[in-house]
């Protein structure tokens, strides 16, 4: 398999992390924001929706969107619950991440860390994202205060939400000291066999 991945992107990191946690290998093609490699991948028709991550399978099929790639790689592993209710709850958290969490937590990180986004990082927008992000993190905090994992044991939902939550403080400026249950959950994920950091 070949993974077209943006090294600094949480969406790409989700895939690299699951590959590492499950002991699977893929050739990784780094396509950082604004890089020639990303431009070539787009021009070469490698990216179905024009963005990374994309997983190219051995038979040539190309899978786009991080949640879909996670689902493909997670099938048959312990990261997808066998119980249909737990599986649906896992998917609920994954959808929530893409529709609620990622557009706030990840966007604030992008505005603060990608030079090409600097013009969009107005004080009003950053303040709004900070307020909304803290409210979203509180949703996770309240759930994790009574649960070790988002659904049953560690699942794709935990991997999905870990990606941008673990860097919310350092890259996004969110006050993570407010969320001790999230902090404990992050440490549980980091203790899983095969765990890999964003920069690895």
N, C-alpha and C positions, 0 to 999 in steps of 0.2 A: 504494500500500500504506500501511497505518497500523500503526505499532508501538506497542503499549502496553508501556512500559518503566519500570523503577525505576532512577532515575539512579545510585543508590549500589550497585546489585546487579551482581555479576559475571556472573550468568546473563543479565541484560539487556544488559550491556556486550558480551558475545560477539556478539550480533546486530548491535549498532551498529557494532562493529569490522569485522565481515565486510561489512556494507553499505558502509562507507567504503573498505575495501580493494578491493572490486569495483566501486566507482563507482556503486552503485545508491542510489536515494533512497526514503525512506519518511517520511511524516508521523509524527513522534514525539509520543506523548501521555505526558507524565511522570506516573507513578503512584508517587510515593515512599511508603515505608512509613508507614502511619498517615494518609495524606493523604485529602482529600475526593475527589480524582480517582480514587484506587484504590477507595474505597468505591462511587463512582458506577459504575465499570467493573464491579465485582462485581454490583451491584444491577441493572445494565442487561443482564446476561447476556453480556457481551462476553468474559469469561474462562472458557473451557470447564472448567478445573480450579480456578477461583477464585483464580488467581495469575498474575503476570507472569513472563516476557514472553509476549506473544501477538502474532502477526503476522496482521493482517486483510488479506486479499487484495482486489484490485479487484472480484472477483466475489462478495465477501461471505464466502468461506470463512475460517475462523479456525484458525490453527495454533498449538498450545500446545507447551510444553516446548522448552527452548533447543536441545537436540541435534537434535530433529526440525526446528526452524526453520533451524538451520545446514545440515542436509542439504538441505532444500528450496532454500535460497538458494545453496548450493554446487554444485548440479548444473550441469554444463556449464562450470565454472570450473576454473582450475588448482589450486584448493584441494581438489579431490577427485581422487585418483590414478586413472589409467586402468587400471593393473595391478590385477587382482583381489586379489592377495596384499597389496599395499601398501594397498589400500582396506580390506581386512579388518583389517590392523594399525592403520590409522587409527581405525576403529570401536572396536577393542579399547582404545585409549588414551582414546577418548571415553567408553566405558562405565566404564572405570576411574576417570575423573575424577568421574563422577556417583555411583558406588557406593563409592569409597574416598577420593579426594582432597577433593571438595567437602564431604562430611559432617564433615570434620575441619578442613581449612584455612579453608573459608568459615564454618563454624559458630563457630570461635574469633574470627574477625573480627567476626561479627555480635554475639557476646556482649560484645565490647569496644567496639563502636561504636553499637549501637542501644539507647537508654535503656530501652526496654520489655523488653529481654532482660537487663538488669543483674542482676536477682534470680537468674538462672540461672548467672551468672558466678562461681561459687564457686571459691576457690583450688584445690580438688582437681580440679574439672572442667577448669579452665584448664590446670593442670599436665599432666593426662592428655592433653588435646588437643595441647599443645605437644610432648610426647614422641612421640605418634603422628604428628603432623604432620611432625616432623623425619625420622621413619622413611620416610614417604611421599615427602618431598622427596628423600631419599637414593636412592630408586628412580629418580626422574627424573635426578638428578645422575649416577648410574652409566651410564644410557643415553646422556645427552647428552655425557658425557665422550668418547665415541667417535663421536658423530653430531651433525651440525649441526641436524638437525630430528628430530622424533619418528618420522616415516615418510617417507623419501625427501626430497622438497622440502617447503616450507611447505604445510601442509594444515589441514583443519578441526580436527584434533587439537591442533595448535599454538595455534590461536585459542582453542579450548575450554579448554586448560590454562593459557594465558596469563592469562586473566581473573582468577582468584583467586591465581595464583602471583605475579604482578607486585606485588600489594599485600600479600603474606604477611608481609613485614617491617614495613612502615609501618602497616598496619592490624591485623595479627595478632600482631605481636611475635615472629615466628620469626627465628632467627639465620641470615639469608640469606648472611652472609659465609662460612658453611660450604660454600656450594654455588657455586663459581666457574663451573662449566659451565652451571648454570642461569642465572647472571648474564649470561654471554656469549650464551646463547639468547634471553633477554629482549631484549638489545640488538639481536640480529638481527631479531626481530619488529618492534621499534620503528623499524628502518631500512627496513621494507617501504613501498613507495609507497602513500600513502593512509592510513597509520597514524593512528589517532585515540586520544587519551587518554581515560581513564574519565570525566573531568569535561567533556569536549567534547560 
